[in-house]
């Protein structure tokens, strides 16, 4: 059985944008789509005996959110799509529900903002928790979504490569996404020259910078050659940038459909270790972000 793409919805506008994006992604991958609406309210209301035939307001709201999301997804998928779309109501915390389902999922999709007390965060508490603890790739849907039928495949796929020796999983993921979309992959590798106390000898600093750039380009080329053999039909565009990775990736995300970044797995723990670059793109990128755990 094909692994499903799992998307969390809570009835908010960002979660519905994430749902639309997830439908497009499921169609691209010919994967079933599972919509999950998690409500802790259900867990507590379900334990109370009821002698009234009328449903509570909480139960009605929960069912309406799930039903509206299911109908929206099926309409976007259309009759010609072979994508199977299902929905479920989980009686648990939203982050816990999505993290648990990530074990058997192709990926998990979340919106860019949460609800409730932390709604002011650029990435909501649920999305951040899922990104940090999921057992597989996580898509965080960000940026302005097209309202004219634009699909998730529009635009280039950009991937950030930090240490080329650790980049295989993120590169493979980006190449797969680009292959499904029929687009190129833009590879961004940022590096910085160590601080040099050579103010009186700028020619030495220039020489060191040149050597470092050449070394970084060689390391990147080796990683891309290996990845390219696995997906020979995808065009790779290389960009080696001196400067902060955070700034380089946020600039590259401005005209991308998807930004792919890797993350180290937590030693002895479930999930991924999110560094400052991961946090920056998850909170500020102008496009959807895919967070991929290193192998």
C-alpha positions in Angstrom: 0.0 0.0 0.0 1.3 3.5 -1.0 2.4 5.7 1.9 -0.1 8.6 2.4 0.7 12.3 2.4 -0.7 13.5 5.8 -1.9 17.1 6.2 -3.2 18.7 9.4 -6.1 21.1 9.3 -7.7 23.2 12.0 -10.2 25.3 10.0 -7.9 28.4 9.8 -7.0 30.0 6.5 -3.3 28.9 6.7 -4.3 25.3 7.2 -6.6 25.4 4.2 -3.8 26.8 2.1 -1.7 23.9 3.4 -4.5 21.6 2.4 -4.7 22.9 -1.2 -0.9 22.6 -1.4 -1.1 19.0 -0.1 -3.7 18.0 -2.7 -1.4 19.2 -5.5 1.6 17.4 -3.9 -0.4 14.1 -3.5 -1.4 14.3 -7.2 2.2 14.9 -8.2 3.3 11.8 -6.3 0.2 9.7 -7.1 -0.1 9.2 -3.3 -3.2 9.0 -1.2 -4.0 12.1 0.9 -5.0 11.7 4.6 -6.5 14.8 6.2 -6.2 14.9 10.0 -8.1 17.2 12.2 -7.0 16.8 15.8 -9.2 18.0 18.7 -8.3 17.4 22.3 -11.9 18.5 23.0 -13.1 15.2 21.6 -11.0 13.2 24.0 -12.7 14.9 27.0 -16.2 15.2 25.7 -16.1 11.5 24.6 -15.6 10.4 28.2 -18.7 12.1 29.5 -22.0 10.1 29.4 -24.6 11.9 27.4 -28.4 11.5 27.7 -29.2 14.2 25.1 -29.7 13.3 21.5 -28.3 16.7 20.5 -24.6 16.9 19.8 -22.5 19.4 21.7 -21.2 22.5 19.9 -17.6 21.3 20.1 -18.5 18.0 18.4 -20.4 19.9 15.7 -17.5 22.3 15.0 -15.0 19.4 14.8 -17.1 17.4 12.4 -17.7 20.5 10.2 -14.0 21.3 10.0 -13.2 17.8 8.9 -16.1 17.7 6.4 -15.3 21.1 4.8 -11.7 20.1 4.5 -12.6 16.8 2.8 -15.0 18.4 0.4 -12.5 21.2 -0.5 -9.7 18.6 -1.1 -11.9 16.4 -3.3 -13.1 19.4 -5.4 -9.5 20.6 -5.9 -8.3 17.1 -6.9 -11.2 16.8 -9.4 -12.9 13.8 -10.9 -10.0 12.9 -13.2 -7.5 12.5 -10.4 -6.8 9.0 -9.1 -5.7 10.5 -5.7 -7.6 8.9 -2.8 -8.7 11.5 -0.3 -9.8 10.6 3.2 -10.2 12.4 6.5 -10.1 11.5 10.2 -10.7 13.2 13.5 -8.1 12.5 16.1 -8.9 12.9 19.8 -5.5 14.1 20.8 -3.2 17.1 20.6 -2.6 18.2 17.0 1.2 18.0 17.1 1.1 14.5 18.8 -1.4 13.3 16.2 0.7 14.4 13.2 4.0 13.2 14.7 2.6 9.8 15.4 1.3 9.5 11.8 4.6 10.7 10.4 6.0 7.2 11.1 4.1 5.7 8.1 3.7 8.8 5.9 5.3 9.9 2.7 5.5 13.3 4.5 3.5 15.6 6.7 2.2 18.9 5.6 1.4 21.8 8.0 0.4 25.5 7.6 2.6 28.4 8.6 0.7 29.7 11.5 -1.0 28.2 14.6 -4.1 29.2 16.5 -4.7 30.3 20.0 -2.2 32.0 22.3 0.7 31.4 19.9 -1.0 32.5 16.8 1.3 35.5 16.4 4.3 33.3 15.7 5.4 33.1 12.1 5.4 29.4 12.5 2.8 28.2 15.0 3.6 25.9 18.0 2.1 22.9 16.3 4.0 23.3 13.1 7.3 23.9 14.9 6.7 20.8 17.1 5.9 18.6 14.1 9.0 19.9 12.3 11.2 19.1 15.3 9.8 15.7 16.1 8.4 14.1 13.0 10.1 10.8 11.9 10.1 11.8 8.2 10.0 14.8 5.9 7.8 17.8 6.8 6.4 20.4 4.5 5.6 23.8 6.0 3.5 25.7 3.5 4.5 29.4 3.5 4.2 32.4 1.2 1.3 33.7 -0.9 -0.7 30.9 -2.4 -2.1 31.5 -5.9 -5.8 32.0 -6.1 -6.2 31.3 -9.8 -5.7 27.6 -9.8 -1.9 27.7 -9.5 -0.5 24.4 -8.5 2.3 23.3 -6.1 4.5 22.4 -9.1 4.9 26.0 -10.3 8.4 27.3 -10.0 11.9 26.0 -9.3 13.0 23.7 -6.5 15.8 25.1 -4.4 17.9 23.0 -2.0 20.3 24.3 0.7 23.5 22.3 1.0 25.5 22.9 4.2 28.0 20.1 4.6 28.1 18.3 1.2 28.9 15.0 2.9 25.6 15.1 4.8 23.5 16.4 1.9 22.5 13.2 0.2 19.0 12.9 1.7 18.1 16.5 1.0 19.5 16.4 -2.5 17.7 13.2 -3.4 14.5 14.7 -2.0 14.9 17.9 -4.0 15.7 16.0 -7.2 12.6 13.8 -6.7 10.4 16.8 -6.2 11.9 18.6 -9.3 11.4 15.4 -11.4 7.8 15.3 -10.4 7.3 19.0 -11.3 9.4 18.9 -14.5 11.7 21.7 -13.3 15.3 22.2 -12.4 17.0 22.1 -9.0 18.9 25.2 -7.8 21.5 24.1 -5.3 22.7 26.8 -2.9 25.8 26.3 -0.8 26.9 29.1 1.5 30.4 29.3 3.1 32.4 31.8 5.1 36.2 32.3 5.2 37.5 32.1 8.8 38.4 35.5 10.3 41.9 36.5 9.3 44.0 39.1 11.1 45.6 40.2 7.8 44.4 43.8 7.6 47.9 44.9 6.5 48.2 42.1 3.9 44.9 42.0 1.9 46.5 39.9 -0.8 46.9 37.1 1.7 43.2 37.3 2.6 42.2 37.3 -1.1 44.4 34.2 -1.7 42.9 32.4 1.3 39.4 33.3 0.1 40.1 32.0 -3.4 41.5 28.7 -2.0 38.5 28.3 0.2 36.0 29.0 -2.6 37.8 26.4 -4.9 37.7 23.8 -2.1 34.0 24.4 -1.4 33.1 24.2 -5.1 35.0 20.9 -5.4 33.2 19.4 -2.4 29.9 20.5 -3.7 30.6 19.2 -7.2 31.4 15.8 -5.8 28.1 15.6 -3.9 26.1 16.8 -6.9 27.8 14.3 -9.2 26.7 11.5 -7.0 23.2 12.8 -6.7 22.9 13.5 -10.4 23.6 9.9 -11.3 20.5 8.8 -9.4 18.3 11.4 -11.2 20.1 12.0 -14.6 17.1 13.8 -16.1 17.0 16.7 -13.7 19.0 19.9 -14.5 21.1 21.1 -11.6 21.9 24.8 -11.2 24.8 25.5 -8.9 25.2 28.6 -6.6 28.2 28.8 -4.3 27.8 31.9 -2.1 30.2 33.5 0.4 28.1 34.6 3.4 25.5 33.4 5.9 23.5 30.3 4.8 20.4 31.9 6.3 20.6 35.0 4.1 21.5 33.0 1.0 18.5 30.6 1.4 16.0 33.3 2.2 17.0 35.2 -1.0 16.8 32.0 -3.0 13.4 31.3 -1.7 12.0 34.5 -3.1 11.2 32.9 -6.5 11.1 29.2 -5.6 8.1 26.9 -5.4 9.9 24.8 -2.7 12.9 25.2 -0.5 14.5 21.9 0.7 16.8 21.9 3.8 18.2 19.0 5.7 18.4 18.5 9.5 20.4 16.2 11.7 18.5 13.5 13.5 18.5 13.9 17.3 21.0 11.5 18.9 19.0 8.9 20.7 15.7 10.8 20.3 12.9 10.9 17.8 12.8 13.8 15.4 15.3 16.3 14.0 17.7 18.8 15.6 16.7 22.2 14.3 19.5 24.7 14.0 19.4 28.5 13.5 19.3 28.2 9.7 16.3 25.7 9.9 14.5 28.1 12.2 15.1 31.1 9.9 13.7 29.4 6.8 10.8 27.8 8.7 9.7 31.2 10.0 10.6 33.6 7.2 10.9 31.8 3.8 8.7 33.2 1.0 7.8 29.7 -0.3 7.0 26.2 1.0 9.8 24.6 3.0 10.6 20.9 3.1 12.6 19.8 6.1 14.3 16.4 5.4 16.2 14.4 8.0 19.7 13.3 7.2 20.1 9.6 6.7 
